[in-house]
Every structure is written in C-alpha cells, then in structure tokens.
C-alpha cells in the first residue's frame, strides 16, 4: 500500500484559504445578499456554496477533469455559459438597485441555486483544478486524497462566505437609505463583471 501524502495535502490549506477569502463571484454575491437581505436570509445561499463547491471539487478530482482534456469543447462551452450567467447576475444587482424596483426586489439565492452556480463559477473551477492537480499524487490513495481535499474545502468555504456575508450584514446599517444601497449594488455589479476578466487569460 502506497503512503498517503499528508504533508502535501496540508499545504493545500494556505492555497485554498487565500483563494477562498479573496473577492470572487461567490463572495461578492453573499456580501450583496447580506446588505440587501441580512445574514439570516442569506443562510441558504451560504450553505449552497459550502456544499456545492466541495461537491464540485470532489467530482472534478474523481475524473471530470479527464473529460475536459479529452473534449476541450465542453470546457469552452462551460466557460462562456459562466460569463453569460455572471453578466446576468450583475444585471440583476443593478435592476435591484433601480428606484422603481423596490416593490419586487429579488429574493436571496436558494440552496439549490447557490450549489448549481458553482458549475458556472470560473473562480471555483480554477481553485478546484488547481488544488487537485497541485496537491495530490497519482497512486492508490488518490481517492482518499480527493476526499481529504473535499473535507478541507468545506471548512474553508464556510468560513470565507460567512465572513463576507457578515461584512455585508454589517454594512447594511450604513446603507439604510435607498441611494446608498443602490450605489453599493452598482459597485458589487461592477466587481462581478471585473471578476470575469481573468477567465479570458486562462
């Protein structure tokens, strides 16, 4: 039986932490949700990311990456679906900010919507593929290594998106006027659009 590369797996923690806590589509969206709906209403969104992203990492690690290598067109299609969906979410943020939209303000993301979003989240793909290809070795323990990375990602993801949601909920008290909230949402929409740019340099 080949040895389990525990030290290598543990070195993935700084990588996943730095990638998880920095601004990206998930963090921008939960911060916006924290401002617009509060922490409690954003909990399904938080849990959807916390379960959905590690599940994606696990499936990628088990073998989905091989499919992308064999059929690059699938990856290209997913990339442009991701871009289109992120632009739609940015548009939703700006619409929610419009003065005439107060009566039908969008609801927070549901658990299933947040979990499904990970499959079109370019940053999530970068982190998952980076973690699996960099911090594992190909031997008989590979499935167990993927499980270990998945467990680590659950904790890091939960902490990261919770911190950003708390930030949004904290800012809520300072964004109590329609005008301030509108400009905050515009800023978050702009950041969401900017987060798409690295996809073009992959």
Secondary structure, 3 states (H helix, E strand, C coil): CCCCCHHHHHCHHHHHHHHHHCCCHHHHHHHHHHHHHCHHHHHHHHHHHHHHHHHHHHHHHHHHHHHHHHCHHHHHHHHHHHHHHHHHHHHHHHHHHCHHHHHHCCCCCCHHHHHHHHHHCHHHHHHHHHHHHHCCCCCCCHHHHHHHHHHHHHHHHHHHHHHHHHHHHHHHCCCCCHHHHHHHHHHHHHHHHHCCHHHHHC
